[in-house]
Amino acid sequence: MHSHKPVLLVVEDDFLVRLTLVDALSDLGFSVLEAEDAPAALSMLCDHGEIELMLTDINLPGGSDGFALARAARVIRPMLPVIYASGRYARAEPHLQVPGSRFIAKPFTPSLAVAVIHDLLEEDPAAGSAWPAAMRAEQHI
């Protein structure tokens, strides 16, 4: 039996943080695409219509932060669920976030990321239906 793996886009400029997060989320049943900056992420969103959620660092190189990236991503994909992450902020300013997004402070555990991803995807009935039963189980944080 072939089960659907939700497709995530992780945007993180720190190679080791990105590698660790991509590996952990892959091990937890996701198909994960990765980008190191906003231009690469926007290109991925244009090329991969199967992306169901974007997790982005707020501080990105090249003059575009995660907030600007999310706004641009929502032009391409208006309903794309977004999670912001940062080690520099205790919380994200709500007026900078796209509607319906979430924030998680770094460092965070993969199980916390999965719980937030699960919550966001469940808010969208079309995306939530794609979750395998094992992924719907309560996450231990």
C-alpha positions as CSV (number, residue, x, y, z in Angstrom):
1,M,0.0,0.0,0.0
2,H,1.3,3.4,-0.9
3,S,0.7,6.1,1.7
4,H,0.8,9.9,1.0
5,K,3.7,11.7,2.6
6,P,2.9,15.4,3.2
7,V,5.3,17.6,1.3
8,L,7.0,20.4,3.2
9,L,9.4,23.2,2.2
10,V,12.0,24.1,4.8
11,V,13.7,27.5,4.3
12,E,16.8,27.8,6.5
13,D,20.1,29.5,5.6
14,D,22.2,27.6,8.3
15,F,23.2,24.4,6.6
16,L,23.5,22.3,9.7
17,V,20.2,23.5,11.1
18,R,18.5,22.8,7.8
19,L,20.2,19.4,7.4
20,T,19.1,18.4,10.9
21,L,15.5,19.6,10.5
22,V,15.1,18.0,7.0
23,D,16.5,14.7,8.3
24,A,14.3,14.7,11.4
25,L,11.1,15.6,9.4
26,S,11.9,13.0,6.8
27,D,12.4,10.4,9.5
28,L,9.0,11.4,10.9
29,G,7.2,10.6,7.6
30,F,7.3,13.8,5.6
31,S,8.7,14.5,2.1
32,V,10.9,17.5,2.6
33,L,12.2,20.0,0.0
34,E,14.7,22.6,1.2
35,A,15.9,26.1,0.3
36,E,18.6,28.3,1.7
37,D,17.1,31.6,0.9
38,A,13.9,33.4,-0.4
39,P,14.7,33.3,-4.1
40,A,15.3,29.5,-4.0
41,A,12.2,29.0,-1.9
42,L,10.0,31.0,-4.3
43,S,11.4,29.0,-7.2
44,M,10.6,25.7,-5.4
45,L,7.0,26.9,-4.8
46,C,6.6,27.7,-8.5
47,D,8.1,24.4,-9.6
48,H,6.5,22.1,-6.9
49,G,2.8,22.4,-6.7
50,E,2.7,19.5,-4.3
51,I,4.2,21.6,-1.4
52,E,1.6,21.6,1.4
53,L,3.4,23.8,4.0
54,M,6.4,26.1,4.3
55,L,8.5,26.4,7.4
56,T,10.8,29.4,7.2
57,D,13.5,31.0,9.3
58,I,12.7,34.7,9.9
59,N,16.3,35.8,9.3
60,L,17.4,35.0,5.8
61,P,20.3,36.2,3.7
62,G,20.0,38.5,0.7
63,G,17.8,41.3,2.1
64,S,14.5,39.3,2.3
65,D,13.3,38.0,5.6
66,G,10.9,35.2,6.3
67,F,8.0,37.7,6.6
68,A,8.6,39.0,3.1
69,L,9.1,35.5,1.8
70,A,5.7,34.4,3.2
71,R,4.0,37.4,1.7
72,A,5.5,36.6,-1.7
73,A,4.7,32.9,-1.3
74,R,1.1,33.7,-0.6
75,V,0.9,35.6,-3.9
76,I,1.9,32.3,-5.6
77,R,-0.1,30.1,-3.3
78,P,-2.7,32.1,-1.4
79,M,-3.7,29.4,1.1
80,L,-0.1,28.0,1.8
81,P,0.2,27.3,5.5
82,V,3.3,29.0,7.0
83,I,5.4,28.4,10.1
84,Y,8.0,31.0,11.1
85,A,11.0,30.0,13.2
86,S,13.7,32.1,14.8
87,G,16.3,31.9,17.5
88,R,16.5,35.7,17.7
89,Y,12.9,36.4,18.6
90,A,10.8,35.0,21.5
91,R,7.7,35.6,19.3
92,A,6.9,37.0,15.9
93,E,5.0,40.3,15.6
94,P,1.5,39.4,14.5
95,H,1.2,42.4,12.2
96,L,4.2,41.1,10.2
97,Q,2.9,37.5,9.8
98,V,0.6,36.3,7.0
99,P,-2.9,35.3,8.3
100,G,-3.2,31.9,9.9
101,S,0.6,31.4,10.3
102,R,2.4,30.1,13.4
103,F,5.7,30.8,15.1
104,I,8.1,28.5,16.9
105,A,11.2,29.6,18.7
106,K,14.5,27.9,18.1
107,P,15.8,25.6,19.3
108,F,12.7,23.4,18.9
109,T,12.3,19.7,18.9
110,P,11.2,17.8,15.8
111,S,8.1,16.6,17.7
112,L,7.1,20.3,18.4
113,A,7.5,21.1,14.7
114,V,5.4,18.0,13.8
115,A,2.7,19.1,16.2
116,V,2.5,22.6,14.7
117,I,2.6,21.3,11.2
118,H,-0.2,18.8,12.1
119,D,-2.3,21.7,13.5
120,L,-1.9,23.9,10.5
121,L,-2.6,21.1,8.0
122,E,-5.6,20.0,9.9
123,E,-7.0,23.6,9.7
124,D,-7.2,23.1,5.9
125,P,-9.7,20.3,5.2
126,A,-8.2,19.5,1.8
127,A,-4.6,19.3,3.2
128,G,-5.7,17.6,6.5
129,S,-7.3,14.7,4.6
130,A,-3.8,13.8,3.2
131,W,-2.4,12.9,6.6
132,P,-1.8,9.2,7.1
133,A,-3.5,7.8,10.2
134,A,-0.1,7.4,12.0
135,M,0.6,11.1,11.5
136,R,-2.7,12.0,13.0
137,A,-1.8,10.4,16.4
138,E,-1.1,12.7,19.3
139,Q,2.4,13.9,19.3
140,H,4.5,13.8,22.4
141,I,6.5,17.0,23.0
